[in-house]
Amino acid sequence: MMAPKLQFTFTYVASKTDKKSNVIIITSISTEDNKKYTLEEDDKIASKHVALSKTDSFKRLKRSLNQRGAVRTIWITCSEKEMINTYFDEDENLMFNDMYLNEIKQTKSEDTTPKKENKLNLKNISERFMIEKFVCKFTNAKQWMDTFEKECKRHEINEDITKIEILRLFLDKSCADWHSATLKTLKIEAEWSEWKEKFLETFADKGWSTGMYAIYYRHKEGSLMEYAIRKEKLLLEMDEDIGGKL
C-alpha cells in the first residue's frame, strides 16, 4: 500500500501574541481526492505539529517563507508512522490531536465563477459604499478609516483580503502609490489589522494642516449656500463631533 499524501497550505503571518514576531500557520490541509479541511484556530500554528516539523519538506518550507504574508502550498508524503498516526484514524479519516477536521464544502458555482466576475462584484459593492475617496492632504485618516470599516460591516464584508482590495478603490490618485508599495511589503494575504495600522501610521494627521485648512477655509466663489455646505463638510471631516462642542 502506498503512503498517503497530504497537501498543506502554509502562511507566514504576524503572531497574535506579539505583532513584531512572525509565525507559520497551516491554513488548510487537502487530501488526494481534492477534499479540503481546516484546523481549529489553536491548532493552526505549525510548530504544534511535531511530526510534520520533522519532515525534510517542512524544513525546506521554513527557508522559503521569509516575508510576512507569504504563502506556500506543498504535498507531503506521510511515510512515517508518526505522521500517519497524527493525521489519520484507523479508517483513514483526517484528524489532528484526536479531533476530526472541518471539511470545506465547495459548490460547483463557487468553483466555476470567473475571476473577472468576482472583480466586477467588488466594484459593484464599492459603489454602494456611502463614503468618499480618501484624499491624503485634507482627510482625517482615523475618522475616514472608522467610516470605511462601518461600511464594510454594513455590506457584510468580513474577509481581510476583500477589505484590502476594496480599500484600493477608495484611495485618491495621490494615495494609490501607497497601496502598491504596501502590497510589496505586507502582501495582500496579510491581516487587515496590519494594513489598517500601516494606513494610520502613514496618513494620520501629525500636524495642524487638515484642521487649519478647514478652519480658515474662506468663501471665494459660488453661492453662500455652497460655501456653507463645503465649510461644514470640511469641519466634520476634521472632527465629526464638532457640532456638540460648539
Backbone as a ProteinNet text record, in pm:
[ID]
protein_1_A
[PRIMARY]
MMAPKLQFTFTYVASKTDKKSNVIIITSISTEDNKKYTLEEDDKIASKHVALSKTDSFKRLKRSLNQRGAVRTIWITCSEKEMINTYFDEDENLMFNDMYLNEIKQTKSEDTTPKKENKLNLKNISERFMIEKFVCKFTNAKQWMDTFEKECKRHEINEDITKIEILRLFLDKSCADWHSATLKTLKIEAEWSEWKEKFLETFADKGWSTGMYAIYYRHKEGSLMEYAIRKEKLLLEMDEDIGGKL
[TERTIARY]
84	0	87.4	57.1	135.6	103.2	205.5	185.4	96.5	1.1	-87.6	-13.9	-66	-9.7	-112.1	-61.9	-146.8	-89	-177.6	-133.7	-159	-50.9	-59.6	-41.8	-124.5	-105.9	-59.9	57.9	118.1	119.3	100.2	107.5	193.6	276.6	366.1	297.6	253.5	173.1	229.9	176	214.8	158.9	238.6	193.2	81.6	-18.3	-129.5	-89.1	16.9	62.7	169.7	239.6	344.8	348.7	289.8	276.2	411	518.6	650.6	713.3	658.1	710	621.2	678.5	604.5	595.6	488	471.7	419.3	444.1	389.5	261.4	153.2	27.5	-14.9	-93.3	-147.9	-289.9	-311.2	-443.6	-538.7	-483.8	-570.8	-488.7	-557.8	-497.8	-589.9	-533.6	-613.9	-567.1	-661.3	-629.8	-614.7	-574.4	-551.7	-681.5	-795	-923.3	-987.5	-901.9	-942.3	-1038.7	-1037.4	-1116.1	-1026.8	-1081.3	-1001.9	-1056.7	-964.9	-1003.7	-932.7	-993.7	-929.2	-914.2	-815.7	-788.9	-860.3	-870.8	-918.3	-816.6	-863.2	-777.9	-648.5	-658.6	-540.2	-445.4	-493.7	-410.7	-344.1	-368.2	-313.7	-164.2	-111.2	30.9	115.3	200	274.3	367.2	419.8	514.1	448.9	315.2	244.6	237.2	269.6	264.1	403.1	431.3	565.8	610.5	525.8	562.7	590	507.4	524.8	655.5	687.6	808.1	936.3	928.6	1047.4	1075.8	980.3	998.4	1093.2	1162.8	1254.2	1177.8	1057.7	976.1	945.1	911.7	879.5	1003.8	1116.5	1240.9	1275	1251.3	1273.4	1170.8	1048.5	942.3	977.1	1029.9	1064.4	1162.3	1252.9	1350.7	1284.3	1173.3	1104.1	1016.4	967.8	879.5	962.9	1002.5	1090.1	1031.8	902.9	839.2	695.1	654	518.1	414.8	316.3	212.8	240.5	362.5	398.6	316.8	282.4	201.3	269.7	271.8	325.9	232	211.4	129.9	215	231.3	318.1	251.9	290.4	247.9	352.4	306.6	397.3	349.3	438.9	405.9	414.3	308.6	304.7	364.9	494.2	562	597.6	614.5	649.7	523.5	536.3	422	369.1	460.1	419.8	328.1	357.8	273.9	134.9	131.7	3.3	-82	-20.1	-94.2	-141.4	-69.7	-106.3	-227.1	-232.1	-333.8	-443.9	-430.7	-533.6	-577.9	-708.9	-755	-748.8	-802.1	-792.9	-871.5	-964.3	-1043.8	-1002.2	-886	-828	-905.9	-978.7	-1040.1	-934.5	-942.9	-842.3	-868.7	-761.3	-776.3	-646	-652.9	-533.8	-566.4	-474.3	-497.4	-627.5	-653.7	-774.4	-903.6	-895.1	-1013.5	-1026.9	-1145.9	-1167.9	-1170	-1114.8	-1103.5	-1233.8	-1246.7	-1366	-1347.4	-1433.8	-1422.5	-1483.5	-1412.1	-1461.9	-1542.2	-1670.3	-1757.3	-1750.4	-1719.6	-1712.4	-1821.5	-1908.7	-2014.8	-1961.1	-2028.9	-1985.1	-1988	-2088.7	-2098.5	-1981.1	-1932.6	-1816.4	-1691	-1682.2	-1562.5	-1550.8	-1663.5	-1659.4	-1678.1	-1690.2	-1708.6	-1582.8	-1590.8	-1472.1	-1417.6	-1285.2	-1223	-1272.7	-1299.3	-1346	-1477.9	-1565.4	-1695.1	-1678	-1583.1	-1557.1	-1511.9	-1426.7	-1377.7	-1490.6	-1580.7	-1694.3	-1784.1	-1801	-1881.9	-1821.9	-1690.7	-1623.3	-1652.3	-1645.5	-1670.9	-1815.9	-1907.6	-2048.6	-2074.3	-2008.4	-2023.9	-1969.5	-1851	-1787.7	-1872.3	-1946.7	-2031.3	-2147.2	-2178.1	-2286.8	-2236.1	-2104.7	-2047.1	-2082.2	-2126.6	-2157.1	-2034.7	-1931.9	-1806	-1733.5	-1666.2	-1591	-1449.3	-1379.7	-1241.5	-1153.6	-1053.4	-959.4	-857.3	-847.4	-750.5	-645.3	-519.8	-412.6	-407	-418.4	-388.5	-498.2	-624.4	-732	-832.2	-798.2	-892.3	-836.9	-921.7	-884.8	-875.5	-753.8	-730.5	-806	-799.2	-864.5	-1016.1	-1070.8	-1215.7	-1262	-1183.6	-1218.7	-1212.6	-1109.1	-1094.2	-1208.9	-1252	-1366.5	-1491.6	-1512.6	-1628.8	-1617.4	-1497.3	-1474.1	-1506.7	-1461.1	-1486.8	-1636	-1705.2	-1850	-1923.2	-1876.1	-1937.3	-1911	-1790.4	-1758.8	-1851.9	-1872.5	-1961.3	-2104.5	-2147.7	-2284.6	-2310.2	-2208.1	-2222.1	-2173.2	-2150.4	-2110.9	-1982.6	-1887.8	-1756.1	-1664.5	-1635.5	-1559.7	-1420.6	-1399.9	-1270.4	-1165.5	-1049.7	-942.1	-899.7	-884	-834.1	-932.3	-1062.9	-1163.5	-1158.3	-1139.9	-1127.4	-1007.3	-897.5	-775.2	-796.2	-866.2	-892.7	-984.5	-1088.1	-1182.1	-1117.1	-1028.9	-960	-894.2	-833.7	-764.8	-860.6	-985.8	-1083.6	-1122.8	-1092.8	-1132.1	-1014	-901.6	-785.5	-771.9	-752.4	-728.4	-598.6	-583.9	-464.5	-336	-338	-218	-183.2	-280.3	-256.7	-242	-270.9	-270	-132.4	-26.5	109.5	135.9	74.4	91.7	40.3	-75.1	-133.8	-41.6	12.6	102.8	229.3	282.9	405.5	380.3	265.5	232.4	210.7	161	145.6	279	386.5	518.7	577.3	535.8	591.6	504.5	373.6	284	222.3	204.4	134	-16.3	-94.1	-239.9	-293.1	-211.7	-257.4	-240	-178.6	-159.1	-293.6	-294.2	-418.5	-460.7	-592.2	-645.6	-592	-575.9	-526.9	-389	-306.5	-173.9	-184.1	-273.4	-294.9	-350.1	-444.3	-503.9	-398	-316.1	-209.8	-112.4	-77.2	14.4	-49.5	-177.9	-251.8	-249.8	-281.3	-286.7	-148.1	-47	90.2	131.1	87.9	127.4	47.6	-83.6	-170.3	-228.7	-207.6	-262.2	-207.4	-295.4	-257.4	-164.7	-36.8	62.1	79.3	12.8	23.4	-113.1	-119.2	-244.5	-296.9	-234.5	-267.8	-414.7	-467.3	-607	-702.4	-679.6	-766.5	-757.9	-637.1	-619.5	-683.9	-674	-736.9	-888	-946.8	-1091.8	-1134.4	-1059.3	-1096.2	-1084.6	-978.1	-953.2	-1005.9	-1086.5	-1145.8	-1241.1	-1219.5	-1296.7	-1376.3	-1482.4	-1566.1	-1491.9	-1478.8	-1408.9	-1501.8	-1579.3	-1669.9	-1789	-1891.1	-2011	-2105.4	-2218	-2318	-2275.3	-2333	-2304.3	-2351.9	-2459.5	-2509.5	-2405.9	-2346.3	-2242.4	-2122.5	-2085.5	-1972.3	-2001.4	-2123.8	-2160.6	-2157.6	-2208	-2208.8	-2066.7	-1982.3	-1842.6	-1767.7	-1789.9	-1723.9	-1764.3	-1893.8	-1943.3	-1882.4	-1873.2	-1816.4	-1670.6	-1593.1	-1451.8	-1435.8	-1518.1	-1510.8	-1549.4	-1649.8	-1691.6	-1587.6	-1516.3	-1408.8	-1294.6	-1276.4	-1172.8	-1214	-1342.5	-1394.4	-1544.9	-1591.2	-1734.3	-1821.3	-1759.7	-1835.5	-1829.2	-1783	-1762.3	-1892.6	-2005.4	-2133.8	-2169.3	-2131.3	-2162.9	-2067.3	-1960.6	-1860.3	-1878.5	-1966.1	-1985	-2089
-120	0	124.8	218.5	341.9	434.3	505.6	600.6	715.4	757.5	867.3	1000.8	1091.4	1226.3	1328.2	1434.7	1546.3	1675.9	1763.5	1893.9	1999.3	2062.3	2164.7	2303.1	2397.6	2537.5	2613.7	2674.9	2747.6	2897.6	2977.8	3123	3178.7	3276	3340.9	3468.1	3470.6	3582.6	3636.2	3751.1	3809.9	3725.7	3709.8	3635.8	3712.4	3642.3	3708.7	3759.1	3702.3	3744.6	3852	3858.8	3959.2	3998.7	4114.7	4157.7	4177.8	4191.7	4211.2	4078.9	3968.9	3836.2	3771.1	3677.5	3605.5	3457	3394.9	3250.8	3188.6	3060.3	2985.8	2917.9	2940.8	2873.2	2784.5	2682.6	2592.8	2638.8	2695.3	2749.3	2642.6	2535.8	2426.5	2300.1	2186.4	2056.2	1988.1	1943.3	1878.4	1735.1	1648.7	1508.5	1486.1	1365.9	1334.5	1328.9	1317.3	1317.5	1457.1	1559.5	1701.3	1749.2	1687.1	1737	1827.6	1943.6	2041.9	2056.3	2066.1	2073.9	2190.3	2237.3	2339.1	2287.3	2342.4	2305.8	2401.7	2361.3	2453.9	2567.9	2684.9	2804.1	2781.6	2717.6	2695.1	2591.3	2510.8	2404.8	2445.9	2569.1	2612.7	2644.2	2673.5	2707.9	2585	2598.6	2483	2420.1	2500.5	2447.2	2344.9	2343.8	2245.5	2109	2105.7	1981.4	1916.8	1844.8	1790.9	1696.6	1601.7	1504.8	1575.1	1671.3	1747.4	1825.7	1885.3	1967.9	1888.6	1757	1672.2	1636.6	1658.5	1618.6	1712.8	1659.4	1740.9	1847.2	1811.8	1906.6	2031.2	2011.9	2127.2	2211.4	2145.4	2220	2308.8	2257	2338.9	2451.7	2420.1	2520.6	2639.8	2613.2	2721	2818.6	2767.1	2855.5	2937.2	2886.3	2955.1	3069.7	3058.8	3162.3	3265.2	3368.6	3468.7	3609.2	3621.3	3753	3740.3	3831	3827.1	3831.7	3743.5	3736.1	3631.5	3576.2	3475.8	3347.8	3283.4	3160.9	3052.4	2930.7	2817	2697.3	2624.4	2502.3	2386.5	2284.5	2171.8	2038.7	1933.8	1797.3	1733.7	1660.6	1588.8	1444.3	1350.7	1208.5	1163.6	1101.7	1055.3	915.3	908.8	778.7	729.4	822.4	783.6	750.2	651.3	607.9	721.6	806.8	918.6	1015.1	1037.5	1126.3	1065.7	936.5	868.3	869.8	840.6	839.4	979	1080.6	1218.8	1266.1	1230.3	1288.9	1192.9	1062.9	967.4	878.1	847.3	746.2	609.4	507.8	371.3	352.8	443.4	434.5	539.3	597.7	696.7	828.2	859	991	1089.8	1212.9	1312.7	1369.5	1381.3	1432.2	1498.6	1564	1616.3	1628.4	1579.8	1577.8	1505.1	1395.9	1314.9	1392.1	1499.2	1578.3	1576.1	1542.5	1540.4	1682.4	1698.5	1830.6	1872.8	2002	2059	2064	1994.2	1993.1	2120.1	2179.9	2298.6	2251.9	2279	2238.9	2343.5	2300.4	2391	2354.5	2449	2424.1	2444.5	2385.5	2397.8	2541.7	2615.7	2755.8	2836.3	2803	2872.9	2834.9	2707	2660.6	2719.3	2746	2788.3	2937.5	3015.2	3159.7	3223.9	3292.2	3354.5	3463.9	3482.4	3587.2	3724.6	3741.7	3870.5	3908.2	3808.4	3834.4	3876.5	3812.5	3849	3993.5	4036.6	4173.6	4272.1	4235.5	4322.5	4334.5	4224.8	4228.5	4321.9	4320.8	4411.1	4555.6	4585.2	4721.6	4760.4	4667.5	4695.5	4722.1	4643.4	4662.3	4798.1	4832.2	4958.6	5078.7	5065.4	5176.1	5202.5	5105.2	5123.2	5178.5	5192.7	5248.6	5396.9	5439.6	5581.2	5649.3	5662.2	5720.6	5777	5889.8	5950	5895	5917.9	5872	5941.5	5868.1	5924.9	6010.8	6137	6230	6258.5	6226.8	6233.3	6365.9	6475.6	6606.8	6660.5	6634.1	6703	6610.9	6484.8	6392.3	6341.7	6338.9	6284.3	6131.8	6078.3	5936.3	5843.3	5870.7	5782	5783.9	5903.7	5915.8	5848.5	5865.9	5803.3	5651.6	5599.6	5454.8	5396.4	5467.3	5421	5408.4	5508.7	5506.4	5392.2	5371.5	5263.3	5127.6	5105.5	4977.5	4958.9	5067.9	5059.6	5020.3	5074.6	5041.1	4894.8	4846.7	4705.1	4616.3	4655.3	4578.6	4583	4701	4716.6	4627.7	4610	4527.6	4384	4348.5	4212.2	4167.6	4258.7	4225.6	4195.5	4068.2	4025.3	3973.1	3930.4	3875	3985.9	3961.9	4061.7	4098	3996.6	4019.7	4105.1	4089.8	4169.6	4314.8	4337.5	4474.6	4544.7	4470.7	4528.1	4563.8	4477.5	4504.1	4625.1	4633.6	4745.4	4876.7	4870.5	4991.9	5064.8	4988.6	5048.8	5133.5	5091.2	5163.5	5297.9	5316.4	5440.2	5531.7	5505.4	5591.6	5687.8	5814.9	5915.6	5881.8	5934.2	5905	5933.7	6038.4	6075.5	5973.6	5887.9	5786.6	5645.9	5631.2	5497.6	5433	5513.4	5459.2	5390.5	5442.9	5380.9	5237.3	5215	5080.2	4985.5	5033.1	4949.8	4915.5	5014.8	4992.1	4896.4	4910.9	4824.9	4680.4	4661.8	4526.2	4453.1	4528.7	4467.6	4433.4	4506.3	4481.8	4389.1	4413.4	4331.6	4215.2	4230.8	4134.2	4140.4	4099.9	4106.7	4000.9	3895.8	3791	3829.2	3945.1	3987.4	4018.2	4027.1	4054.3	4199.8	4222.7	4358.1	4451.3	4400	4483.3	4541.2	4464.5	4514	4625.9	4608.4	4712.3	4839	4822.8	4938.3	5014.1	4939.6	5002.4	5079.5	5018.8	5083.1	5209.3	5202.1	5315.8	5433.7	5406.3	5513.5	5569.7	5483.4	5530.9	5628.1	5598.4	5679.5	5808.4	5800	5914.1	5987.5	5936.3	6006.7	6148.2	6244	6385.5	6414.1	6436.2	6459.2	6608.6	6691.9	6835.2	6898.8	7028.6	7100.4	7131.7	7073.6	7113	7089.6	6970.4	6940.2	7032.2	7046.5	7131.4	7277.5	7325.4	7466.3	7496.4	7402.7	7423.2	7437.1	7350.4	7355.2	7484.6	7523.2	7641.7	7770.2	7780	7904.5	7901.6	7802	7796.5	7914.5	7994.1	8116.7	8111.7	8190.8	8199.8	8274.7	8210.1	8272.1	8289.5	8187.2	8194.1	8101.8	8114.8	8034.2	8095.5	8029.6	8082.5	8063	8142	8128.9	7993.4	7941.5	7810	7701.9	7706.9	7610.6	7622.7	7746.6	7770	7711.4	7735.2	7686.7	7534.3	7471.1	7324.3	7269.9	7332	7289.1	7309.3	7423.3	7453.9	7352.2	7324.4	7227.6	7089.6	7050.5	6920.1	6910.5	7016	7016.6	7007.7	7081.3	7078.5	6941.4	6878.5	6745.6	6639.8	6656.7	6563.5	6576	6697	6718.8	6655.2	6672.6	6619.2	6602.2	6477.9	6454	6491.9	6511.6	6551.3	6701	6776.5	6919.4	6991.9	6942.4	7007.1	7012.3	6910.4	6906.5	6986.4	7036.6	7112.1	7262.4	7303.5	7446.4	7506
0	0	0	-90	-99	18.2	63.1	173.1	125.8	206.2	165.2	160.8	77.6	68	117.1	176.4	217.1	161.6	118.2	67.6	175.9	220.3	324.2	262	304.6	266	389.5	377.7	489.4	460.2	563.8	550.9	663.5	628.3	725.1	773.4	899.8	949.9	1081	1122.1	1249.9	1364.3	1467.7	1584.8	1654.7	1703.6	1772.5	1910.2	1965.2	2097.5	2090.1	1976.5	1958.1	1811.4	1778.4	1639.2	1570.1	1647.4	1587.2	1543.9	1593	1558.2	1452.6	1378.1	1274.4	1307.9	1264	1283.5	1154.4	1138.4	1024.6	1070.3	995.5	1028	910.8	941.3	838.9	809.7	692.7	660	606.5	549.8	503.9	481.2	484.8	453.1	352.7	241	136.7	116.2	78.3	51.5	-98.6	-135	-276.8	-357	-289	-360.2	-360.5	-343.6	-355.9	-247.8	-133.5	-21.1	64.4	100.2	174.7	316.5	413.4	554.1	623.2	732.8	815.7	957.9	1026.3	1164.8	1259.2	1385.2	1487.7	1499.3	1539.6	1541.8	1620.2	1735.6	1819.8	1761.1	1667	1609	1477.9	1434.3	1305.5	1310.3	1427.3	1438.7	1406.1	1305.5	1253.1	1356.2	1446.9	1546.4	1639.2	1645.5	1727.9	1660	1531.6	1454.2	1454.8	1561.4	1585.6	1474.1	1436.5	1332	1200.1	1166.5	1042.5	1043.7	1158.1	1170	1147.8	1165.1	1149.1	1003.5	914.6	774.4	701.3	602.4	521.7	442.7	400.2	322.7	404.2	531.2	616	642.9	658.3	682.5	563	441.8	321.9	314	355	352.3	441.2	559.5	652.6	589.9	509	443	331.8	279	169.1	217.8	341.3	396.3	471.3	401.9	463.6	464.2	426.7	425.3	472	559.8	613.4	501.1	510.4	407.8	301.5	301.2	200.5	221.5	110	113.8	31.2	81.7	7.5	23.9	-84.8	-81.6	-131.2	-48.3	-85.2	-47.5	-121.1	-89.1	1.3	101	190.4	201.8	174.9	185	330	377.7	516.8	525.2	503	500.4	640.4	732.4	869	949	1036.6	1117.9	1204.9	1252.1	1338	1263.1	1134.3	1052.7	1032.2	1001.8	978.9	1105.4	1219.8	1346.4	1386.7	1341	1374.6	1295.7	1166.1	1077.4	1030.1	1060.4	1016	1131	1133.6	1228.8	1161.3	1227.1	1173.9	1044.2	1015.3	892	788.8	810	718	712.6	819.2	831.4	879.9	831.9	866.6	1006.4	1085.3	1221.6	1266.3	1381.7	1448.4	1596.7	1681	1826.3	1861.8	1789.3	1811.7	1787.8	1709.5	1672.8	1521.2	1471.1	1326.6	1271.1	1152.1	1091.2	1024.3	1006.2	943.5	792.3	719.1	573.1	514.3	419.2	349.5	229.4	231	120.7	10.1	-111.2	-224.9	-324.5	-353.8	-451.1	-591.3	-688.4	-827.4	-875	-831.5	-874.7	-824.3	-701.8	-647.9	-723.9	-762.2	-831.7	-970.8	-1036.4	-1176	-1194.9	-1087.3	-1100.7	-1157.1	-1269	-1327.4	-1237.9	-1241.8	-1161.8	-1203.5	-1333.3	-1383	-1317.4	-1298	-1236.9	-1091.8	-1021	-882.7	-871.8	-965.2	-963.2	-989.3	-1079.9	-1108.3	-985.6	-913.4	-793	-689.4	-676.5	-584	-619.3	-747.4	-792.5	-764.5	-787.7	-761.6	-613.7	-529.2	-384.8	-343.2	-393.5	-355.2	-395.6	-504.4	-549.9	-454.1	-369.1	-272.2	-138.8	-127	-4.9	5.9	123.4	146.8	206.6	124	168.1	46.8	65.7	-43.6	-45.4	-155.2	-165.9	-62.5	-15.5	80.5	6.9	48	-10.1	96.2	66.3	166.1	241.6	167.7	225.4	315.8	280.9	350.6	420.2	442.2	505.1	637.4	739.6	869.7	856.2	863.6	833.8	928.6	1057.8	1155.4	1137.9	1122	1105.7	976.9	870	742.4	753.6	819.2	834.9	916.7	1021.2	1100.9	1013.4	927.5	837.9	737.7	684.9	588.2	650.3	773.8	840	870.8	903.2	926.2	798	684.3	556.2	519.9	550.4	526.8	609.3	733.6	821.6	770	723.6	673.5	552.5	469.4	348.9	371.2	499.3	538.5	469.4	461.4	406.3	524.6	544.9	662	628.3	504	464.7	455.8	517.2	516.2	374.3	290.8	154.7	74.1	99.5	28.1	72.6	202.5	252.9	189.8	177.5	120.3	-26.5	-99.5	-241.4	-259.2	-175.4	-185.9	-143.6	-44.8	1	-115.4	-206.1	-321.4	-405.1	-414	-495.7	-435.4	-306.3	-238.6	-207.8	-269.6	-249.7	-366	-334.6	-436.6	-511	-631.8	-712.2	-635.5	-555.4	-479.8	-372	-335.3	-231.7	-289.5	-418.1	-479.7	-475.2	-483.7	-478.8	-345.4	-239.7	-107.9	-109.9	-171.1	-176.7	-253.8	-364.9	-446.2	-369.4	-297.6	-220.4	-104.3	-40.4	73.5	29.7	-92.2	-146.4	-151.5	-173	-184.2	-48	55.3	188.5	273.5	274.1	356.2	280	148.2	63.2	91.3	-6.6	5.5	101.7	129.7	221	368	394.6	533.1	598.5	730.1	801.7	782.5	786.1	770	878.7	1000.7	1111	1080.2	1006.2	968.7	865.5	768.5	667	731.2	821.4	889.2	968.7	1041.8	1121.2	1031.8	918.9	824.3	765.2	734.8	679.1	775.8	902.4	1001.8	1032	1029.9	1050.4	940.5	818.4	702.8	691.8	712.6	680.6	800.5	922	1038.6	1042.3	1070.4	1069.3	1186.1	1156.2	1261.1	1290.8	1214.5	1237.7	1240.3	1202.9	1207.7	1069	965.5	828.6	794.6	828.9	796.2	870.3	1000.7	1080.6	1041.4	1018.2	982.2	848	754.9	623.6	639	724.2	745	813.7	917.3	995.9	913.9	834.1	760.3	616.4	586.5	453	435.4	331.3	310.4	180.1	177.5	57.7	-52.5	-168.8	-281.8	-401.2	-429.3	-543.3	-519.4	-603.5	-586.6	-485.3	-462.6	-369.8	-225.2	-136.7	6.1	58.7	0.4	40.5	10.5	-108.7	-146.4	-53.3	-21.4	69.7	207.8	258.8	391.9	398.4	292.9	288.9	284.6	201.2	189.4	320.8	385.4	512.6	619.6	626.5	724.1	699.6	574.4	538.7	583.3	559.4	597.8	749.1	822.5	968.5	1023.6	964	1008.8	975.9	864.6	830.3	929.7	982.2	1082.8	1215.5	1252.5	1378.7	1364.7	1354.1	1330.3	1449.3	1567.9	1686.6	1712.3	1614.2	1636.7	1668.5	1615.9	1641.2	1788.2	1863.3	2005.6	2090.5	2027.9	2103.2	2088.6	1993.7	1968.5	2063.3
[MASK]
++++++++++++++++++++++++++++++++++++++++++++++++++++++++++++++++++++++++++++++++++++++++++++++++++++++++++++++++++++++++++++++++++++++++++++++++++++++++++++++++++++++++++++++++++++++++++++++++++++++++++++++++++++++++++++++++++++++++++++++++++++++

